[in-house]
Amino acid sequence: MPGPPRTATLTVLNRMMRSRLDVMTWAAAQYGDAVRLPLGPKTLYFFNRPDHAKHVLADNAENYTKGLGMVHARRALGDGLLTSEGELWRKQRKTIQPVFQSKRIARQLGAISDEAERLTARLRAHVGSGGVDVREEMTAFTLGVLGRTLVDADLGAFESLGESFEAVQNQAMFDAITLGKVPLWLPLPLQTRFRRARRDLQRIVDTLAAERAARPTGDDVVSRLIESVRHEPDQRTGRIRMRDEMVTLLLAGHETTASTLSWALHLLDEHPEAWTRLHEEAVEVFGRGPLSIESMHGLTYTTRVLDETLRLHPPVWLLPRIARESDEIGGFPVPAGADVLLCPYLLHRHPEFWVAPERFDPDRFAPGAAAGRNRYSYIPFGAGPRFCVGNSLGMMEATVVLATIARDLRLAKVPGYRVTGEAMMTLRVRGGLPMTVRPMS
């Protein structure tokens, strides 16, 4: 495989420390669609074609376990659905899957619409002010939705939740970069915050479990997790497993959708004609009465905007895997134990599979426009057995709130503010997204 020589390890590490996304972009630009990257004692095998993704994620998925970053993030995230493997993962998926069934998700539309209206009212309160941090507001919205739809609780009552999630994510990324070699007990500020956050999250999960035990429903995540650990011989192990699963679901669930919405609002501000189309569609659909599952089918342009946002800024920007046994990908041998990387961010911008790939064009997702497009050139939710379990809920959230905002308001970035990406566990807007708010009429 082509790639920099082993002597370039420091160059690769330096680029990775500056920007994890930059090193992948540089590798693809310099060496093509299959690149061998030296990283200290490791060698990374980076593949960037749809057939590569299909092979790793679907055709030979049993040969690939979670890889670089996710393995080391397990110290911070525990054995939740995002990091677990094998029989434990299958058991967890079976426990969680019913919560995300389409019929149950459809019943959550009222709660999602309520939260979207509350968000729009909060934004409206900033009309005429200097601006509001949209990323922060999207995070509050998604946590509000997850509280009502997944755990049947008001997560806003736990004021420290957002701060604790941030500490866990920072620790997970630190462990990924340092390959988990730094002992957790060292009194580094980042690790001190993480230990405090882990205790706080355990307290929150215990509180939710106690409330659900006193008021059982059987239809939410907490109820299902309580049942799944009921016969655990060690009560402490059961508590930790519940915490790991809850943290994973809530962290991944709110962060991905909040990031997608932030990027969508940024792109819409850059393309005012798209905002106008979005507004006109929302006015037409909402003008027929309260939003319903049937009327949501009319939000076709809104859906295209989100699809194009997920193409340009997929929240899950990197899919790392480890090969159990030796394999061959795209004609190149991959040894057993190799770290294999797929990068949806770059795959979604590959000029061989996308016309004008850097251009924001929602109509590339119009009916018929995808004819002949390789299915695996667009994988914002992954593919194969580990396809994102919460994609339907996330898309419903994003569609409803984007249409609700565009119906009434016009958001614009604060003049002079430069938007840049930050490749953490998700690809999010670095440092927040300050925007001004004004009414559309």
C-alpha positions as CSV (number, residue, x, y, z in Angstrom):
1,M,0.0,0.0,0.0
2,P,1.2,3.5,-0.7
3,G,1.9,5.8,2.3
4,P,4.5,7.8,4.1
5,P,7.7,6.0,5.3
6,R,8.0,4.7,8.9
7,T,10.4,7.7,9.5
8,A,7.4,10.0,9.0
9,T,5.8,8.8,12.2
10,L,6.4,12.2,13.9
11,T,4.9,14.0,11.0
12,V,1.7,11.9,11.1
13,L,1.5,12.3,14.9
14,N,1.9,16.0,14.7
15,R,-0.8,16.3,12.1
16,M,-3.1,14.1,14.2
17,M,-2.5,16.2,17.3
18,R,-3.4,19.4,15.4
19,S,-6.4,18.0,13.7
20,R,-7.6,14.4,13.4
21,L,-9.6,15.3,10.3
22,D,-6.6,17.0,8.7
23,V,-4.4,13.9,8.8
24,M,-7.1,11.9,7.0
25,T,-7.6,14.6,4.4
26,W,-3.8,14.9,3.9
27,A,-3.4,11.1,3.5
28,A,-6.1,10.9,0.9
29,A,-4.8,13.9,-1.1
30,Q,-1.2,12.6,-1.0
31,Y,-1.6,8.9,-1.4
32,G,-5.0,8.0,-2.8
33,D,-7.8,5.7,-1.7
34,A,-5.7,3.1,0.1
35,V,-3.1,4.4,2.5
36,R,-0.7,2.9,5.0
37,L,-0.1,5.3,7.9
38,P,2.7,4.7,10.4
39,L,1.7,5.7,13.9
40,G,4.4,4.9,16.5
41,P,4.3,1.1,17.1
42,K,1.1,0.8,15.0
43,T,0.3,0.9,11.3
44,L,-3.1,2.3,10.2
45,Y,-4.7,1.0,7.1
46,F,-7.0,3.7,5.6
47,F,-9.5,2.8,2.9
48,N,-11.6,5.4,1.0
49,R,-13.9,3.7,-1.6
50,P,-17.5,2.5,-1.4
51,D,-16.5,-1.1,-2.1
52,H,-14.0,-0.9,0.8
53,A,-16.7,0.3,3.2
54,K,-19.1,-2.4,2.0
55,H,-16.5,-5.1,2.6
56,V,-15.6,-4.0,6.1
57,L,-19.0,-3.0,7.4
58,A,-21.2,-5.5,5.7
59,D,-19.7,-8.3,3.6
60,N,-17.1,-9.4,6.1
61,A,-18.3,-7.5,9.2
62,E,-17.7,-10.5,11.5
63,N,-14.0,-10.1,10.9
64,Y,-13.9,-6.5,12.1
65,T,-14.4,-5.3,15.7
66,K,-14.4,-1.7,17.0
67,G,-11.0,-0.2,16.5
68,L,-8.7,2.7,17.2
69,G,-10.2,5.2,19.5
70,M,-13.3,3.1,20.4
71,V,-11.1,0.4,22.1
72,H,-9.4,3.0,24.2
73,A,-12.6,5.1,24.7
74,R,-13.9,2.0,26.6
75,R,-12.1,3.3,29.7
76,A,-14.3,6.4,29.6
77,L,-17.5,5.0,28.1
78,G,-17.4,1.5,29.6
79,D,-19.1,-1.4,27.7
80,G,-22.1,0.4,26.2
81,L,-23.6,-0.3,22.9
82,L,-21.0,1.9,21.1
83,T,-17.9,0.0,22.4
84,S,-19.1,-3.5,23.3
85,E,-18.5,-6.5,21.1
86,G,-19.7,-10.1,20.5
87,E,-22.4,-11.6,22.7
88,L,-22.6,-8.7,25.1
89,W,-23.3,-6.3,22.1
90,R,-25.9,-8.6,20.7
91,K,-27.6,-8.8,24.1
92,Q,-27.5,-5.0,24.5
93,R,-28.8,-4.4,21.0
94,K,-31.7,-6.8,21.6
95,T,-32.5,-5.0,24.9
96,I,-32.5,-1.5,23.3
97,Q,-33.9,-2.2,19.8
98,P,-37.6,-2.2,20.8
99,V,-37.3,1.4,22.0
100,F,-36.4,2.5,18.5
101,Q,-39.1,0.6,16.5
102,S,-40.8,2.7,13.9
103,K,-44.3,2.5,15.5
104,R,-42.9,3.6,18.9
105,I,-40.9,6.4,17.3
106,A,-44.0,7.6,15.4
107,R,-45.8,7.9,18.8
108,Q,-43.1,10.4,20.0
109,L,-43.9,13.0,17.3
110,G,-46.0,15.0,19.8
111,A,-43.2,15.2,22.4
112,I,-40.7,16.1,19.7
113,S,-43.0,18.9,18.3
114,D,-43.5,20.2,21.9
115,E,-39.7,20.5,22.4
116,A,-39.2,22.1,19.0
117,E,-41.8,24.7,19.8
118,R,-40.1,25.4,23.2
119,L,-36.8,25.8,21.4
120,T,-38.3,28.2,18.9
121,A,-39.8,30.2,21.7
122,R,-36.4,30.4,23.4
123,L,-34.8,31.5,20.1
124,R,-37.6,34.1,19.5
125,A,-36.7,35.7,22.9
126,H,-33.3,36.6,21.4
127,V,-34.8,38.7,18.5
128,G,-33.0,42.0,18.6
129,S,-30.2,40.8,21.0
130,G,-26.6,40.3,20.1
131,G,-27.1,36.6,19.4
132,V,-27.5,33.1,20.9
133,D,-25.2,30.0,20.9
134,V,-27.2,27.8,18.6
135,R,-25.1,24.7,19.4
136,E,-25.9,25.1,23.0
137,E,-29.6,25.5,22.2
138,M,-29.6,22.4,20.0
139,T,-27.9,20.4,22.7
140,A,-30.6,21.5,25.2
141,F,-33.3,20.5,22.6
142,T,-31.9,17.1,21.9
143,L,-31.5,16.3,25.6
144,G,-35.0,17.4,26.2
145,V,-36.3,15.1,23.4
146,L,-34.2,12.1,24.7
147,G,-35.5,12.6,28.2
148,R,-39.1,12.4,27.0
149,T,-38.8,9.8,24.3
150,L,-36.2,7.4,25.7
151,V,-36.1,7.6,29.5
152,D,-39.5,9.2,30.3
153,A,-37.8,11.8,32.6
154,D,-37.0,15.5,32.6
155,L,-33.2,15.5,32.0
156,G,-33.2,19.2,32.4
157,A,-33.5,18.6,36.2
158,F,-29.9,17.4,36.2
159,E,-28.1,20.6,35.7
160,S,-24.6,19.0,35.6
161,L,-25.5,16.5,32.9
162,G,-24.1,18.5,29.9
163,E,-20.9,19.3,31.8
164,S,-20.4,15.6,32.8
165,F,-21.0,14.4,29.2
166,E,-18.4,16.9,28.0
167,A,-15.9,15.6,30.5
168,V,-16.5,12.0,29.5
169,Q,-16.1,12.8,25.8
170,N,-12.9,14.7,26.4
171,Q,-11.5,11.8,28.4
172,A,-12.5,9.3,25.6
173,M,-10.7,11.4,23.0
174,F,-7.6,11.8,25.3
175,D,-7.5,8.0,25.7
176,A,-7.8,7.5,22.0
177,I,-4.9,9.8,21.2
178,T,-2.7,8.4,24.0
179,L,-3.8,4.8,23.2
180,G,-4.9,4.5,26.8
181,K,-1.4,4.6,28.1
182,V,-1.9,7.4,30.7
183,P,-3.1,5.9,34.1
184,L,-6.6,7.2,35.0
185,W,-5.5,7.9,38.6
186,L,-3.0,10.6,37.6
187,P,-4.2,13.9,38.9
188,L,-4.4,15.6,35.5
189,P,-7.1,18.3,35.4
190,L,-8.9,16.5,32.5
191,Q,-8.8,13.2,34.4
192,T,-9.9,14.7,37.6
193,R,-13.0,16.2,35.8
194,F,-13.7,12.8,34.3
195,R,-13.6,11.0,37.6
196,R,-16.0,13.6,39.0
197,A,-18.2,13.3,36.0
198,R,-18.4,9.5,36.2
199,R,-19.5,9.7,39.8
200,D,-22.1,12.3,38.8
201,L,-23.4,10.2,35.9
202,Q,-23.7,7.1,38.2
203,R,-25.8,9.2,40.6
204,I,-28.1,10.4,37.8
205,V,-28.6,6.8,36.5
206,D,-29.2,5.5,40.0
207,T,-31.8,8.3,40.5
208,L,-33.5,7.5,37.2
209,A,-33.5,3.8,38.1
210,A,-35.0,4.4,41.5
211,E,-37.8,6.6,40.0
212,R,-38.6,4.0,37.4
213,A,-38.7,1.2,40.0
214,A,-41.3,3.2,41.9
215,R,-43.2,4.0,38.7
216,P,-42.7,1.1,36.2
217,T,-43.7,1.6,32.6
218,G,-41.8,-1.1,30.7
219,D,-41.7,0.9,27.5
220,D,-38.6,3.1,28.0
221,V,-34.8,2.5,28.1
222,V,-34.6,2.7,31.9
223,S,-37.2,0.0,32.3
224,R,-35.6,-2.3,29.8
225,L,-32.1,-1.8,31.3
226,I,-33.5,-2.5,34.8
227,E,-35.0,-5.8,33.5
228,S,-31.8,-6.7,31.6
229,V,-29.6,-6.5,34.8
230,R,-32.2,-7.8,37.2
231,H,-30.6,-11.2,37.5
232,E,-27.0,-10.0,37.6
233,P,-25.3,-11.8,40.5
234,D,-23.3,-8.7,41.4
235,Q,-25.5,-5.7,42.0
236,R,-22.6,-3.3,41.5
237,T,-21.9,-4.8,38.1
238,G,-25.5,-4.2,37.2
239,R,-25.4,-0.6,38.2
240,I,-22.2,0.0,36.2
241,R,-23.7,-1.7,33.1
242,M,-26.8,0.5,33.3
243,R,-24.6,3.6,33.7
244,D,-22.4,2.6,30.7
245,E,-25.5,2.0,28.5
246,M,-27.3,5.1,29.5
247,V,-24.3,7.3,29.1
248,T,-23.6,5.8,25.7
249,L,-27.2,6.3,24.4
250,L,-27.7,9.8,25.8
251,L,-24.2,11.0,24.8
252,A,-24.2,9.6,21.3
253,G,-27.9,10.4,20.9
254,H,-27.9,14.1,21.7
255,E,-24.4,14.9,20.4
256,T,-25.0,13.5,16.9
257,T,-28.3,15.3,16.3
258,A,-27.2,18.6,17.9
259,S,-24.1,18.6,15.7
260,T,-26.1,17.9,12.5
261,L,-28.6,20.7,13.3
262,S,-25.7,23.2,14.0
263,W,-24.1,22.4,10.7
264,A,-27.4,22.6,8.9
265,L,-28.1,26.1,10.2
266,H,-24.6,27.2,9.3
267,L,-25.0,25.9,5.7
268,L,-28.5,27.4,5.4
269,D,-27.1,30.8,6.5
270,E,-24.4,30.4,3.7
271,H,-27.2,29.7,1.2
272,P,-30.1,32.1,1.8
273,E,-32.0,30.7,-1.2
274,A,-32.2,27.3,0.6
275,W,-33.5,29.0,3.7
276,T,-36.3,30.6,1.7
277,R,-37.3,27.3,0.2
278,L,-37.2,25.7,3.6
279,H,-39.4,28.5,5.1
280,E,-41.9,28.2,2.3
281,E,-42.2,24.5,2.6
282,A,-42.7,24.7,6.4
283,V,-45.4,27.4,6.1
284,E,-47.3,25.2,3.6
285,V,-47.0,22.1,5.8
286,F,-47.8,23.7,9.1
287,G,-50.6,25.7,7.5
288,R,-52.6,22.4,7.2
289,G,-52.7,22.0,10.9
290,P,-50.6,20.4,13.7
291,L,-47.7,18.3,12.4
292,S,-48.6,14.6,11.9
293,I,-46.7,11.6,10.6
294,E,-48.7,12.0,7.3
295,S,-48.0,15.7,7.0
296,M,-44.3,15.2,7.7
297,H,-44.1,13.5,4.3
298,G,-44.6,17.0,2.9
299,L,-41.2,18.2,4.4
300,T,-39.3,16.8,1.4
301,Y,-36.9,19.7,1.0
302,T,-36.2,19.8,4.7
303,T,-35.2,16.1,4.5
304,R,-32.9,16.9,1.5
305,V,-31.2,19.7,3.5
306,L,-30.5,17.3,6.3
307,D,-29.3,14.5,3.9
308,E,-26.9,17.0,2.3
309,T,-25.8,18.2,5.7
310,L,-25.0,14.7,6.7
311,R,-23.0,14.2,3.5
312,L,-20.8,17.3,4.1
313,H,-20.6,17.0,7.9
314,P,-21.4,13.5,9.0
315,P,-21.4,13.5,12.8
316,V,-19.8,10.0,12.8
317,W,-16.8,11.1,10.7
318,L,-14.5,8.1,11.3
319,L,-15.2,4.4,11.5
320,P,-12.3,2.6,13.1
321,R,-12.1,-1.2,13.0
322,I,-9.6,-4.0,14.0
323,A,-9.2,-7.0,11.7
324,R,-9.6,-10.3,13.7
325,E,-8.0,-12.3,10.9
326,S,-5.9,-11.4,7.9
327,D,-8.0,-10.1,5.0
328,E,-7.8,-8.4,1.6
329,I,-9.4,-5.0,0.9
330,G,-9.3,-3.5,-2.5
331,G,-6.6,-5.9,-3.6
332,F,-4.3,-5.0,-0.6
333,P,-3.4,-7.5,2.1
334,V,-4.5,-6.5,5.7
335,P,-2.8,-8.5,8.4
336,A,-4.6,-9.9,11.5
337,G,-4.8,-7.3,14.2
338,A,-4.5,-4.4,11.8
339,D,-6.2,-1.1,12.5
340,V,-8.5,-0.3,9.6
341,L,-10.0,3.2,9.1
342,L,-13.0,4.3,7.0
343,C,-13.7,8.0,6.9
344,P,-17.3,8.9,5.9
345,Y,-16.3,12.6,5.8
346,L,-13.9,12.0,2.9
347,L,-16.0,9.2,1.3
348,H,-18.9,11.6,1.1
349,R,-16.7,14.1,-0.7
350,H,-15.0,11.7,-3.1
351,P,-15.0,13.4,-6.6
352,E,-15.4,10.0,-8.4
353,F,-18.7,9.4,-6.7
354,W,-20.1,12.9,-6.2
355,V,-20.5,15.8,-8.7
356,A,-19.1,19.0,-7.3
357,P,-18.6,17.3,-3.9
358,E,-17.7,20.4,-2.0
359,R,-20.9,22.2,-3.1
360,F,-24.0,22.4,-0.8
361,D,-26.8,21.0,-3.0
362,P,-29.8,19.4,-1.3
363,D,-31.3,18.6,-4.6
364,R,-28.7,15.9,-5.2
365,F,-31.1,13.9,-2.9
366,A,-34.2,14.7,-4.9
367,P,-36.3,11.7,-6.2
368,G,-34.4,10.1,-9.0
369,A,-31.2,12.0,-8.4
370,A,-29.5,9.1,-6.7
371,A,-30.0,6.7,-9.6
372,G,-26.7,4.9,-10.2
373,R,-25.1,6.2,-7.0
374,N,-23.2,3.6,-5.1
375,R,-25.1,2.8,-1.9
376,Y,-21.9,2.8,0.1
377,S,-20.7,6.2,-1.1
378,Y,-23.1,7.7,1.6
379,I,-22.9,6.1,5.0
380,P,-23.8,8.8,7.6
381,F,-25.3,6.1,9.9
382,G,-22.8,3.4,9.2
383,A,-23.8,0.2,7.5
384,G,-24.2,-3.5,8.1
385,P,-25.0,-5.1,11.5
386,R,-23.9,-2.0,13.5
387,F,-26.0,0.4,11.5
388,C,-27.0,3.2,13.9
389,V,-30.0,2.0,16.0
390,G,-31.2,5.6,16.6
391,N,-31.2,7.0,13.1
392,S,-35.0,7.2,12.7
393,L,-35.4,9.1,15.9
394,G,-32.5,11.4,15.1
395,M,-33.9,12.2,11.6
396,M,-37.4,12.8,13.0
397,E,-36.0,15.2,15.6
398,A,-33.9,17.1,13.1
399,T,-36.7,17.4,10.5
400,V,-39.3,18.6,13.0
401,V,-37.1,21.2,14.6
402,L,-35.5,22.5,11.4
403,A,-39.0,23.0,9.9
404,T,-40.3,24.6,13.1
405,I,-37.5,27.1,13.3
406,A,-37.6,28.0,9.5
407,R,-41.4,28.5,9.7
408,D,-41.0,31.5,12.0
409,L,-37.4,32.6,12.2
410,R,-34.3,33.5,10.2
411,L,-31.0,32.8,11.9
412,A,-27.7,34.3,10.7
413,K,-24.1,33.9,12.0
414,V,-22.8,36.7,14.1
415,P,-20.8,38.9,11.6
416,G,-17.1,37.9,11.5
417,Y,-17.6,34.6,13.2
418,R,-15.6,31.8,11.5
419,V,-17.1,28.3,11.6
420,T,-14.6,25.5,11.9
421,G,-15.0,21.8,12.6
422,E,-13.8,19.9,15.6
423,A,-13.4,16.1,15.1
424,M,-14.2,14.7,18.5
425,M,-16.4,11.6,19.0
426,T,-18.7,13.5,16.6
427,L,-17.8,16.2,14.0
428,R,-19.1,19.3,15.7
429,V,-18.8,23.0,15.3
430,R,-15.8,24.1,17.3
431,G,-16.5,26.6,20.2
432,G,-20.2,26.9,19.6
433,L,-22.2,28.7,16.9
434,P,-23.3,32.3,17.8
435,M,-26.2,33.4,15.6
436,T,-28.6,36.3,15.5
437,V,-32.3,35.8,15.3
438,R,-35.0,37.7,13.5
439,P,-38.6,36.9,12.5
440,M,-39.2,35.8,8.9
441,S,-42.3,38.1,8.4
